[in-house]
Amino acid sequence: MFRAEEAAARLQAEGLLPDGASPKALAQIDDMAEKVMNYLNTDGIPDGLSRAFCRLCGAYIKASEAGAVSSGTGEIRSISEGDVTVTFATASETAHVASADSLISDYASDLNRYRSAYPRKEASPWQFQQT
């Protein structure tokens, strides 16, 4: 079974997770691991799912970083002529802000291969972060 430290190492190698990863990023990996294990009805991440799981975690981390839209960026909501005023949309107003559940559905074709109808009773190899 795939382990948390392997996911963090692979994400660091791909540049999606900086060295000395923040507790927030590690918590996001744990959150995604819990969502995936619930979806699969397993107590761990299967080895064959390691690449897809890392892509899923990377997309989740990127989406959460992009979700924090600051003033002056994002989609333009309105422009007034004359004394020019530009109003930008907030993250909640944009078309699609990716959540863990929406990403799971995006990766369903990869995950369904390992999905079980019956929950397994294994010792969980996944080591969740203590925050």
Secondary structure as GFF3:
##gff-version 3
##sequence-region A 1 131
A	DSSP	alpha_helix	4	13	.	.	.	ID=ss1
A	DSSP	alpha_helix	23	40	.	.	.	ID=ss2
A	DSSP	three_ten_helix	47	49	.	.	.	ID=ss3
A	DSSP	alpha_helix	50	66	.	.	.	ID=ss4
A	DSSP	beta_strand	76	80	.	.	.	ID=ss5
A	DSSP	beta_strand	85	88	.	.	.	ID=ss6
A	DSSP	three_ten_helix	91	93	.	.	.	ID=ss7
A	DSSP	alpha_helix	100	106	.	.	.	ID=ss8
A	DSSP	alpha_helix	108	111	.	.	.	ID=ss9
A	DSSP	three_ten_helix	112	114	.	.	.	ID=ss10
###
